[in-house]
Amino acid sequence: MKLIIQASVILLFIVSGCGNTVSSNEIIIFHAGSLSVPLRQLKDAYEKQHPGISILLEPSGSLVCARKVTELKKPCDIVASADYTVIEKLLIPGYTSWNIKFATNELVIAYNDKAKYGAEINSGNWIDILSRNDVIYGRSDPNTDPCGYRTVLLFRLAEKYYSMPGLTERLISKDQDYIRPKSVDLVALAEAHSIDYMFEYKSVAIQHGMKYIELPDEINLSDPSMEPEYKKVSVEVTGNKPGSKIRIAGDYIMYSITVLDNAPHRERALKFLQYMLSEEGMDIFRRDGQKPIVPAISDQPDKIPAILSGFIGNNPAN
């Protein structure tokens, strides 16, 4: 009888443990820091519509998001990147077989009311003002965050566009103490008046109520028609293995998202992604100052799960 009781307790423990794993209502999302605001709003709306579902959001630079999967082997369902090439280069193949480009953005120079020369700066004199010794600007780390390497690409494009040899190195070498792991980390520095300006996504500036100046399409990485020119510059960043490097060419900004092949809550993650790509979900991005790609596009249309295939087209308009 004692053995029967012990066996029953063990069986109950095993069944309970399996039940907890199967019935877990989590969805784990590793995402770019610049997606924090819209994803938090999507999370709140989705959880309200689906009581019991718990969406866990973990922001970091997009390159770090990928490394959490490839190097740290952390459990994750969805990876949402500020640059589609991060998923293409670091997660396909091996971790996922498809990638959906769903939104665009542009680089701006953001600032607040107390920024030095804030009443003076514009799209024509920004290089002069940022070069001044009494002005401090921040940017994110190119090795962890797409906004960081896109800022360097912007510098290279500006050097060509304004015919100013040496501009890139001059801008890179200035204010290196104010480089942060992801672009949204710069917002706190600006709010504390530790920096005057920052290179940021337009959507983040809008979401945080900051002033910003728009830069020419030739350098702000927002215009698909300028893609051939953007691709003439590149930057080398840390790869997904210690000591490795990958080269990133300039490109029209496109955010992308995928569900991993070994996602612990794969079906649930696909249903959330279905909601995000719906008109209701895309409206959240619009309200947050980020332009959605409708219909979304993918370089692997035949690999897209059936539940999402209706959102995929060939035209990155709207």
Sine and cosine of phi, psi and omega as CSV:
sin_phi,cos_phi,sin_psi,cos_psi,sin_omega,cos_omega
0.00,0.00,-0.64,0.76,0.02,-1.00
-0.88,0.48,-0.67,0.75,0.02,-1.00
-0.91,0.42,-0.62,0.79,0.01,-1.00
-0.90,0.43,-0.68,0.73,0.01,-1.00
-0.89,0.45,-0.70,0.71,0.00,-1.00
-0.88,0.47,-0.68,0.73,0.02,-1.00
-0.89,0.45,-0.61,0.79,0.00,-1.00
-0.91,0.41,-0.65,0.76,0.01,-1.00
-0.90,0.44,-0.69,0.72,0.01,-1.00
-0.88,0.47,-0.70,0.72,0.01,-1.00
-0.89,0.46,-0.65,0.76,0.03,-1.00
-0.89,0.46,-0.65,0.76,0.01,-1.00
-0.89,0.46,-0.70,0.72,-0.01,-1.00
-0.90,0.44,-0.73,0.69,-0.02,-1.00
-0.89,0.45,-0.66,0.75,0.01,-1.00
-0.90,0.44,-0.67,0.74,0.01,-1.00
-0.90,0.44,-0.69,0.72,0.02,-1.00
-0.90,0.43,-0.62,0.78,0.00,-1.00
-0.89,0.46,-0.64,0.77,0.01,-1.00
-0.90,0.44,-0.61,0.79,-0.02,-1.00
-0.93,0.36,-0.72,0.70,-0.07,-1.00
-0.94,0.33,-0.61,0.80,-0.09,-1.00
-1.00,0.00,0.04,1.00,0.03,-1.00
-0.82,0.57,0.77,-0.64,-0.06,-1.00
-0.98,-0.21,0.38,0.93,-0.03,-1.00
-0.99,0.11,0.41,-0.91,0.27,-0.96
-0.73,-0.68,0.85,-0.52,-0.08,-1.00
-0.98,-0.21,0.83,-0.55,-0.05,-1.00
-0.83,-0.56,0.88,-0.48,0.20,-0.98
-1.00,-0.03,0.81,-0.58,-0.12,-0.99
-0.58,-0.81,0.39,-0.92,0.09,-1.00
-0.86,0.51,0.61,-0.79,0.01,-1.00
-0.86,0.52,-0.54,0.84,-0.02,-1.00
-0.95,0.32,-0.12,0.99,0.07,-1.00
-0.99,-0.14,0.08,1.00,-0.12,-0.99
-0.85,0.53,-0.74,0.68,-0.07,-1.00
-0.92,0.39,-0.81,0.59,0.01,-1.00
-0.89,0.45,-0.60,0.80,0.00,-1.00
-0.93,0.36,-0.55,0.83,0.07,-1.00
-0.91,0.42,-0.62,0.79,0.04,-1.00
-0.94,0.34,-0.62,0.78,0.08,-1.00
-0.89,0.45,-0.68,0.74,0.03,-1.00
-0.85,0.53,-0.76,0.65,-0.04,-1.00
-0.88,0.47,-0.68,0.73,-0.02,-1.00
-0.92,0.39,-0.67,0.74,-0.06,-1.00
-0.94,0.34,-0.67,0.74,0.01,-1.00
-0.91,0.42,-0.54,0.84,0.06,-1.00
-0.91,0.40,-0.62,0.78,0.00,-1.00
-0.98,0.20,-0.35,0.94,-0.05,-1.00
-0.77,-0.64,0.97,0.24,-0.02,-1.00
-0.82,0.58,0.69,-0.72,-0.01,-1.00
0.98,-0.18,-0.40,0.92,0.06,-1.00
-0.97,0.24,0.69,-0.72,0.04,-1.00
-0.82,-0.57,0.91,-0.41,-0.01,-1.00
-0.99,-0.14,0.86,-0.52,-0.02,-1.00
-0.98,-0.18,0.90,-0.44,-0.04,-1.00
-0.98,-0.20,0.77,-0.64,0.00,-1.00
-0.78,-0.63,0.99,-0.13,-0.04,-1.00
-0.99,0.13,0.53,-0.85,0.14,-0.99
-0.17,-0.99,0.08,-1.00,0.14,-0.99
-0.86,0.50,0.56,-0.83,-0.11,-0.99
-0.85,0.52,-0.61,0.80,0.04,-1.00
-0.91,0.42,-0.58,0.81,0.05,-1.00
-0.93,0.37,-0.63,0.78,0.06,-1.00
-0.81,0.59,-0.73,0.69,-0.01,-1.00
-0.91,0.41,-0.65,0.76,-0.03,-1.00
-0.93,0.37,-0.48,0.88,0.08,-1.00
-0.88,0.48,-0.54,0.84,0.02,-1.00
-0.99,0.16,-0.76,0.65,-0.15,-0.99
-0.99,0.17,-0.57,0.82,-0.06,-1.00
-0.98,-0.20,-0.73,0.68,-0.07,-1.00
-1.00,0.07,-0.28,0.96,0.01,-1.00
0.85,0.53,0.58,0.81,0.01,-1.00
-0.97,0.26,0.64,-0.77,0.03,-1.00
-0.90,0.44,0.70,-0.71,-0.07,-1.00
-0.38,-0.92,0.57,-0.82,0.06,-1.00
-0.98,-0.18,-0.76,0.65,-0.12,-0.99
-0.83,-0.56,0.69,-0.73,0.17,-0.99
-0.90,-0.44,0.83,-0.55,0.03,-1.00
-0.88,-0.47,0.90,-0.43,-0.15,-0.99
-0.93,-0.37,0.56,-0.83,0.09,-1.00
-0.97,0.26,-0.20,0.98,0.03,-1.00
-0.67,-0.74,0.86,-0.52,-0.05,-1.00
-0.87,0.50,-0.43,0.90,-0.04,-1.00
-0.93,0.37,-0.38,0.93,0.04,-1.00
-0.89,0.46,-0.73,0.68,0.04,-1.00
-0.93,0.37,-0.66,0.75,-0.01,-1.00
-0.88,0.48,-0.69,0.73,-0.12,-0.99
-1.00,0.05,-0.54,0.84,-0.15,-0.99
-0.95,-0.30,-0.37,0.93,-0.08,-1.00
-0.90,-0.44,-0.33,0.94,0.05,-1.00
-0.95,-0.31,0.80,-0.60,-0.14,0.99
-1.00,0.07,-0.10,-0.99,0.10,-1.00
0.96,-0.28,-0.62,0.79,-0.06,-1.00
-0.84,-0.54,-0.44,0.90,0.09,-1.00
-0.38,-0.92,0.28,-0.96,-0.03,-1.00
-0.88,-0.47,0.02,1.00,-0.03,-1.00
-0.53,-0.85,0.29,-0.96,-0.12,-0.99
-0.47,-0.88,0.78,-0.62,-0.03,-1.00
-0.92,-0.39,0.85,-0.53,0.06,-1.00
-1.00,0.05,0.86,-0.51,-0.19,-0.98
-0.81,-0.59,-0.19,0.98,-0.04,-1.00
-0.39,-0.92,0.35,-0.94,0.02,-1.00
-0.86,-0.51,0.02,-1.00,0.02,-1.00
-0.23,-0.97,-0.06,-1.00,0.12,-0.99
-0.49,-0.87,0.42,-0.91,0.04,-1.00
-1.00,0.06,0.69,-0.72,0.05,-1.00
-0.73,-0.68,0.15,-0.99,0.18,-0.98
-0.96,-0.26,0.92,-0.40,-0.08,-1.00
-0.98,-0.20,0.47,-0.88,-0.01,-1.00
-0.29,-0.96,0.16,-0.99,0.04,-1.00
-0.87,-0.49,-0.09,-1.00,-0.14,-0.99
-0.88,0.47,-0.45,0.89,-0.09,-1.00
-0.99,-0.13,0.15,0.99,0.03,-1.00
-0.91,0.42,0.71,-0.71,0.04,-1.00
-0.87,0.49,0.74,-0.67,0.01,-1.00
0.90,0.43,0.41,0.91,0.00,-1.00
-0.89,0.47,-0.49,0.87,0.02,-1.00
-0.99,0.17,-0.14,0.99,-0.11,-0.99
-0.95,-0.32,-0.53,0.85,-0.15,-0.99
-0.92,0.40,0.60,-0.80,0.07,-1.00
-0.45,-0.89,-0.04,-1.00,-0.07,-1.00
-0.94,0.34,-0.15,0.99,0.00,-1.00
-0.99,-0.17,-0.42,0.91,-0.10,-1.00
-0.88,-0.48,0.20,0.98,-0.11,-0.99
-0.88,0.48,-0.54,0.84,0.00,-1.00
-0.92,0.40,-0.69,0.72,0.01,-1.00
-0.88,0.48,-0.71,0.70,-0.06,-1.00
-0.94,0.35,-0.70,0.71,-0.01,-1.00
-0.93,0.38,-0.36,0.93,0.00,-1.00
-0.99,0.15,-0.20,0.98,-0.05,-1.00
-0.93,0.37,0.59,-0.80,-0.08,-1.00
-0.90,0.43,-0.48,0.88,-0.05,-1.00
-1.00,-0.02,0.12,0.99,0.02,-1.00
-0.95,-0.32,0.69,-0.72,0.03,-1.00
-0.87,-0.49,0.75,-0.66,0.08,-1.00
-0.80,-0.60,0.44,-0.90,-0.01,-1.00
-0.90,-0.43,0.38,-0.92,0.09,-1.00
-0.49,-0.87,0.24,-0.97,-0.01,-1.00
-0.99,-0.12,0.27,-0.96,-0.12,-0.99
-0.96,0.29,0.85,-0.53,0.01,-1.00
-0.87,0.49,-0.41,0.91,-0.05,-1.00
-1.00,0.07,-0.10,1.00,0.01,-1.00
-0.82,-0.58,-0.38,0.92,-0.21,-0.98
-0.68,-0.73,0.78,-0.62,0.04,-1.00
-0.83,0.55,-0.57,0.82,0.04,-1.00
-0.88,0.48,-0.53,0.85,0.03,-1.00
-0.92,0.39,-0.75,0.66,0.00,-1.00
-0.97,0.24,-0.45,0.90,0.10,-1.00
-0.92,0.39,-0.53,0.85,0.07,-1.00
-0.90,0.44,-0.67,0.74,0.05,-1.00
-0.91,0.42,-0.64,0.77,0.06,-1.00
-0.89,0.47,-0.64,0.77,0.06,-1.00
-0.87,0.49,-0.68,0.73,0.04,-1.00
-0.85,0.52,-0.69,0.72,-0.02,-1.00
-0.91,0.41,-0.65,0.76,0.04,-1.00
-0.91,0.41,-0.64,0.77,0.02,-1.00
-0.90,0.43,-0.61,0.79,0.03,-1.00
-0.86,0.52,-0.65,0.76,0.03,-1.00
-0.97,0.25,-0.70,0.72,-0.10,-0.99
-0.90,0.43,-0.65,0.76,-0.03,-1.00
-1.00,-0.09,0.02,1.00,-0.03,-1.00
0.80,0.60,0.83,0.55,-0.03,-1.00
-0.82,-0.58,0.99,0.15,0.00,-1.00
-0.82,0.57,0.68,-0.73,0.01,-1.00
1.00,0.04,-0.06,1.00,-0.05,-1.00
-0.88,0.47,-0.68,0.74,-0.05,-1.00
-0.85,0.53,-0.78,0.62,-0.03,-1.00
-0.90,0.44,-0.58,0.81,0.02,-1.00
-0.90,0.45,-0.68,0.73,-0.02,-1.00
-0.96,0.27,-0.61,0.80,0.00,-1.00
-0.91,0.41,-0.62,0.78,-0.10,-1.00
-0.97,0.24,-0.27,0.96,-0.06,-1.00
-1.00,0.05,0.64,-0.77,0.15,-0.99
0.84,0.54,0.69,0.72,-0.03,-1.00
-0.95,0.32,-0.27,0.96,0.05,-1.00
-0.96,0.29,-0.11,0.99,-0.08,-1.00
-0.90,-0.43,0.53,0.85,0.12,-0.99
-1.00,-0.06,0.75,-0.67,-0.06,-1.00
-0.83,-0.56,0.34,-0.94,-0.09,-1.00
-0.87,0.49,-0.56,0.83,0.04,-1.00
-0.61,-0.79,0.40,-0.92,-0.17,-0.99
-0.89,0.45,-0.57,0.82,-0.03,-1.00
-0.92,0.38,-0.34,0.94,0.07,-1.00
-0.90,0.44,-0.39,0.92,-0.02,-1.00
-0.95,0.31,-0.39,0.92,-0.02,-1.00
-0.86,0.51,-0.69,0.72,0.00,-1.00
-0.89,0.46,-0.61,0.80,0.04,-1.00
-0.90,0.43,-0.65,0.76,0.02,-1.00
-0.93,0.38,-0.66,0.75,-0.01,-1.00
-0.91,0.41,-0.50,0.87,0.04,-1.00
-1.00,0.07,0.01,1.00,-0.02,-1.00
0.88,0.48,0.48,0.88,0.09,-1.00
-0.99,0.17,-0.41,0.91,0.10,-1.00
-0.77,-0.63,0.39,-0.92,0.04,-1.00
-1.00,-0.02,-0.65,0.76,-0.09,-1.00
-0.69,-0.72,0.31,-0.95,0.09,-1.00
-0.50,-0.87,0.54,-0.84,0.12,-0.99
-1.00,0.09,0.85,-0.52,-0.21,-0.98
-0.55,-0.83,0.30,-0.95,0.15,-0.99
-0.96,0.26,0.59,-0.81,0.00,-1.00
-0.84,0.54,-0.65,0.76,-0.03,-1.00
-0.88,0.47,-0.64,0.77,-0.01,-1.00
-0.92,0.39,-0.66,0.75,0.05,-1.00
-0.86,0.51,-0.69,0.72,0.00,-1.00
-0.91,0.42,-0.72,0.70,-0.04,-1.00
-0.88,0.48,-0.50,0.86,-0.05,-1.00
-0.97,-0.23,0.22,0.98,0.10,-1.00
0.90,0.44,0.54,0.84,-0.02,-1.00
-1.00,-0.08,0.43,-0.90,0.17,-0.99
-0.97,0.25,0.39,-0.92,0.04,-1.00
-0.37,-0.93,0.42,-0.91,0.12,-0.99
-0.92,-0.40,0.69,-0.72,0.05,-1.00
-1.00,0.07,0.58,-0.81,-0.03,-1.00
-0.96,-0.28,0.31,-0.95,-0.01,-1.00
-0.83,0.56,0.57,-0.82,0.02,-1.00
-0.84,0.54,-0.45,0.89,-0.01,-1.00
-0.89,0.45,-0.31,0.95,-0.05,-1.00
-0.79,-0.62,-0.21,0.98,-0.14,-0.99
-1.00,0.02,0.02,1.00,0.07,-1.00
0.87,0.49,0.50,0.86,-0.05,-1.00
-0.95,-0.31,-0.22,0.97,-0.19,-0.98
-0.95,-0.30,0.92,-0.40,-0.02,-1.00
-0.88,0.48,-0.46,0.89,0.00,-1.00
-0.95,0.33,-0.30,0.95,0.00,-1.00
-1.00,-0.06,0.09,1.00,-0.10,-1.00
-0.82,0.57,-0.67,0.75,0.03,-1.00
-0.85,0.52,-0.57,0.82,0.03,-1.00
-0.96,0.28,-0.66,0.75,0.03,-1.00
-0.84,0.54,-0.63,0.78,-0.09,-1.00
-0.95,0.31,-0.11,0.99,0.02,-1.00
-0.97,0.23,-0.17,0.99,0.05,-1.00
-0.87,-0.49,0.38,-0.92,-0.02,-1.00
-0.45,-0.89,0.19,-0.98,0.03,-1.00
-0.55,-0.83,0.54,-0.84,0.01,-1.00
-0.98,-0.20,0.75,-0.66,-0.02,-1.00
-0.74,-0.67,0.22,-0.98,0.01,-1.00
-0.90,0.44,0.67,-0.74,0.00,-1.00
-1.00,0.04,-0.31,-0.95,-0.07,-1.00
-1.00,-0.03,0.08,1.00,0.09,-1.00
-0.78,-0.62,0.58,-0.82,0.01,-1.00
-0.78,0.62,0.79,-0.61,0.02,-1.00
1.00,0.06,-0.18,0.98,-0.02,-1.00
-1.00,0.06,0.39,-0.92,0.01,-1.00
-0.75,-0.67,0.51,-0.86,0.16,-0.99
-0.77,-0.64,0.52,-0.86,0.01,-1.00
-0.98,-0.22,0.78,-0.62,-0.01,-1.00
-0.94,-0.33,0.86,-0.52,0.05,-1.00
-1.00,0.01,0.44,-0.90,0.07,-1.00
-0.86,0.52,0.58,-0.82,-0.07,-1.00
-0.36,-0.93,0.38,-0.92,0.16,-0.99
-0.88,0.48,0.77,-0.63,-0.09,-1.00
-0.91,0.42,0.85,-0.53,0.10,-0.99
-0.66,-0.75,0.83,-0.55,0.10,-0.99
-0.99,0.15,0.50,-0.87,0.01,-1.00
-0.58,-0.81,0.20,-0.98,-0.10,-1.00
-0.49,-0.87,0.49,-0.87,0.05,-1.00
-0.49,-0.87,0.33,-0.95,0.19,-0.98
-0.95,-0.31,0.78,-0.63,-0.07,-1.00
-0.94,0.34,0.48,-0.88,-0.01,-1.00
-0.87,0.49,-0.62,0.79,-0.03,-1.00
-0.98,-0.20,0.45,0.89,0.01,-1.00
-0.82,0.57,0.78,-0.62,-0.02,-1.00
-0.92,0.40,-0.35,0.94,0.00,-1.00
-0.75,-0.66,0.82,0.57,-0.19,-0.98
-0.86,0.51,-0.78,0.62,-0.06,-1.00
-0.89,0.45,-0.65,0.76,0.02,-1.00
-0.91,0.42,-0.62,0.79,0.02,-1.00
-0.91,0.42,-0.64,0.76,0.02,-1.00
-0.90,0.44,-0.60,0.80,0.02,-1.00
-0.93,0.37,-0.61,0.79,0.07,-1.00
-0.90,0.43,-0.67,0.74,0.01,-1.00
-0.90,0.43,-0.57,0.82,0.09,-1.00
-0.86,0.50,-0.67,0.74,0.04,-1.00
-0.92,0.40,-0.68,0.73,-0.03,-1.00
-0.87,0.48,-0.63,0.78,-0.04,-1.00
-0.99,0.14,-0.12,0.99,0.03,-1.00
-0.95,0.33,0.19,-0.98,0.01,-1.00
-0.87,0.50,-0.63,0.78,0.03,-1.00
-0.88,0.47,-0.68,0.73,0.01,-1.00
-0.93,0.38,-0.68,0.73,0.00,-1.00
-0.92,0.40,-0.48,0.88,0.06,-1.00
-0.89,0.45,-0.53,0.85,0.05,-1.00
-0.90,0.44,-0.67,0.74,0.04,-1.00
-0.90,0.43,-0.66,0.75,0.02,-1.00
-0.86,0.52,-0.71,0.70,-0.02,-1.00
-0.91,0.41,-0.42,0.91,0.01,-1.00
-1.00,-0.05,0.23,0.97,0.10,-0.99
0.99,0.15,0.29,0.96,0.00,-1.00
-0.88,-0.47,0.80,-0.59,-0.10,-0.99
-0.99,0.15,0.89,-0.46,0.02,-1.00
-0.97,0.24,0.42,-0.91,0.13,-0.99
-0.99,-0.12,0.94,-0.35,-0.05,-1.00
-0.78,-0.63,0.88,-0.48,-0.09,1.00
-0.94,0.35,0.37,-0.93,0.05,-1.00
-0.92,0.39,0.27,-0.96,-0.03,-1.00
-0.77,-0.63,0.40,-0.92,0.01,-1.00
-0.50,-0.86,0.56,-0.83,0.09,-1.00
-1.00,0.05,-0.02,1.00,0.02,-1.00
-0.78,-0.63,0.81,0.58,-0.12,-0.99
-0.86,0.52,-0.51,0.86,-0.01,-1.00
-0.97,0.24,-0.19,0.98,-0.01,-1.00
-0.98,-0.17,-0.13,0.99,-0.06,-1.00
-0.92,0.38,0.75,-0.66,0.04,-1.00
-0.85,0.53,0.55,-0.84,-0.09,-1.00
-0.83,0.56,-0.58,0.82,-0.04,-1.00
-0.90,0.44,-0.34,0.94,-0.04,-1.00
-0.93,-0.36,-0.17,0.99,-0.15,-0.99
-0.88,0.47,-0.47,0.88,0.00,-1.00
-0.93,0.36,-0.22,0.98,0.00,-1.00
-1.00,-0.08,-0.05,1.00,-0.12,-0.99
-0.99,-0.16,0.74,-0.67,0.08,-1.00
-0.69,-0.73,-0.29,-0.96,-0.02,-1.00
-0.90,-0.44,-0.01,1.00,-0.12,-0.99
-0.91,-0.42,0.91,-0.42,-0.02,-1.00
-0.98,0.18,0.51,0.86,-0.02,-1.00
-0.99,0.11,0.17,-0.99,-0.02,-1.00
0.93,0.37,0.00,0.00,0.00,0.00
